């Protein structure tokens, strides 16, 4: 099965980017969020905010399973 990077809407805080990265690479989404916050504070926030916004725009949402009720 091929591994794909998606934004995760089930466990999102802002856009689902960090949750999607934690699903793809493994780990806890909270630790990913803390890491991005620390990185943002060390780089004066603007570069990280720009990269996060671009990632939010580029990474697609995870497709939701659609169920069809058969009667």
TALINTA-V675363 format. One record per residue. N is the residue number from 1. RES is the residue in one small letter. PHI is phi in degrees with one decimal (none if undefined). OMEGA is omega as a letter, one per 30 degrees, with the letter a starting at -180 (none if undefined). D_FIRST is the distance of its C-alpha to the first C-alpha in Angstrom with 1 decimal. Layout:
# TALINTA-V675363
N | RES | PHI | OMEGA | D_FIRST
N | RES | PHI | OMEGA | D_FIRST
This chain:
# TALINTA-V675363
1 | x | none | a | 0.0
2 | x | -81.6 | l | 3.8
3 | x | -87.7 | a | 6.5
4 | x | -126.0 | l | 9.5
5 | x | -94.2 | l | 13.0
6 | x | -133.2 | l | 15.0
7 | x | -77.0 | a | 18.4
8 | x | -102.8 | a | 18.5
9 | x | -81.5 | a | 21.5
10 | x | -71.1 | a | 21.5
11 | x | -131.2 | a | 22.7
12 | x | -91.7 | l | 24.4
13 | x | -105.8 | l | 27.7
14 | x | -117.0 | a | 28.5
15 | x | -122.6 | a | 25.6
16 | x | 87.0 | a | 22.5
17 | x | -68.3 | a | 21.8
18 | x | -66.9 | l | 22.2
19 | x | -65.7 | l | 20.3
20 | x | -65.9 | l | 17.3
21 | x | -65.5 | l | 17.8
22 | x | -68.4 | l | 18.1
23 | x | -67.1 | a | 14.9
24 | x | -71.4 | a | 13.1
25 | x | -94.7 | a | 15.3
26 | x | 94.6 | l | 16.4
27 | x | 112.4 | a | 19.9
28 | x | -90.0 | l | 22.4
29 | x | -60.2 | l | 22.8
30 | x | -63.7 | l | 26.6
31 | x | -66.8 | l | 26.5
32 | x | -62.4 | l | 24.7
33 | x | -66.5 | l | 27.4
34 | x | -62.6 | l | 30.1
35 | x | -62.2 | a | 29.0
36 | x | -69.8 | l | 29.0
37 | x | -66.7 | l | 32.4
38 | x | -62.6 | l | 33.8
39 | x | -62.4 | l | 32.6
40 | x | -64.3 | l | 34.2
41 | x | -66.6 | a | 37.4
42 | x | -78.5 | a | 37.7
43 | x | -114.0 | l | 37.2
44 | x | 67.0 | l | 39.5
45 | x | 66.4 | a | 36.8
46 | x | -59.7 | a | 36.9
47 | x | -61.5 | l | 34.4
48 | x | -67.6 | l | 31.7
49 | x | -63.3 | l | 32.5
50 | x | -66.9 | l | 32.1
51 | x | -64.8 | l | 28.7
52 | x | -62.9 | l | 27.5
53 | x | -62.5 | l | 28.9
54 | x | -66.0 | l | 27.1
55 | x | -62.7 | l | 23.8
56 | x | -62.5 | a | 24.5
57 | x | -77.0 | a | 25.3
58 | x | -85.5 | a | 22.4
59 | x | -73.4 | a | 19.3
60 | x | -74.9 | l | 18.5
61 | x | -70.1 | l | 18.6
62 | x | -67.1 | l | 15.6
63 | x | -66.0 | l | 15.9
64 | x | -87.3 | l | 17.6
65 | x | -71.1 | l | 17.0
66 | x | -106.8 | a | 20.0
67 | x | -111.6 | l | 21.7
68 | x | -110.5 | a | 24.2
69 | x | -83.1 | l | 27.1
70 | x | -103.4 | a | 28.4
71 | x | -104.1 | none | 32.0
